[in-house]
Amino acid sequence: MKSVNFEFLRQRWPELASLGGFAESYAYTDATSSLVKLRSFAENLTYDTYTALKLPLPIRPSLSIS
């Protein structure tokens, strides 16, 4: 989904741009869904950062604390 604030990511990270676009479009109509998309965005961004810097992946690959 196209967005105002995340479109600059699309060329290199299309999945992040789409997740950000969905979160942006749901922000006022369905805040819960927007937060779910933002969480997916954060997890994907973290994974991409670890991969790009060749860091060892954490034991728990999710932001979940449970």
C-alpha positions in Angstrom: 0.0 0.0 0.0 1.3 3.4 -0.9 1.9 5.9 1.9 3.0 9.5 2.6 5.6 8.7 5.2 7.0 5.3 4.2 7.3 5.5 0.5 11.0 6.4 0.6 11.7 2.8 1.8 9.9 1.1 -1.1 12.9 0.8 -3.5 15.2 -1.0 -1.1 12.7 -2.4 1.5 9.3 -2.9 -0.2 7.9 -5.0 2.6 8.7 -2.3 5.2 7.1 0.4 3.0 3.9 -1.7 2.6 3.7 -2.5 6.4 4.2 1.2 7.1 1.6 2.2 4.5 -1.0 -0.2 6.0 -0.3 1.1 9.5 -0.7 4.6 8.3 -4.0 3.9 6.5 -5.5 2.2 9.6 -4.3 4.8 12.1 -7.6 6.5 12.6 -10.1 3.8 11.5 -8.7 0.8 13.2 -5.9 1.7 15.7 -5.5 -1.9 16.9 -4.7 -3.2 13.4 -2.4 -0.2 12.9 -0.4 -1.2 16.0 -0.2 -4.8 14.7 1.3 -3.6 11.4 3.7 -1.3 13.2 4.9 -4.2 15.4 5.5 -6.2 12.2 7.3 -3.2 10.8 9.6 -3.0 13.9 10.3 -6.7 13.9 11.2 -6.7 10.1 13.3 -3.6 10.5 15.2 -5.2 13.4 15.8 -8.4 11.4 17.0 -6.4 8.4 19.4 -4.4 10.6 20.8 -7.6 12.1 21.2 -9.1 8.7 22.8 -6.0 7.1 25.3 -5.7 10.0 26.0 -9.5 10.1 25.1 -9.6 13.7 24.1 -12.9 15.4 20.4 -13.2 15.7 18.9 -12.9 19.2 17.7 -16.1 20.9 14.1 -14.9 20.9 13.3 -13.7 17.3 10.2 -11.7 18.4 9.5 -8.6 20.4 7.1 -10.6 22.6 8.2 -10.9 26.2 6.1 -13.9 27.0 
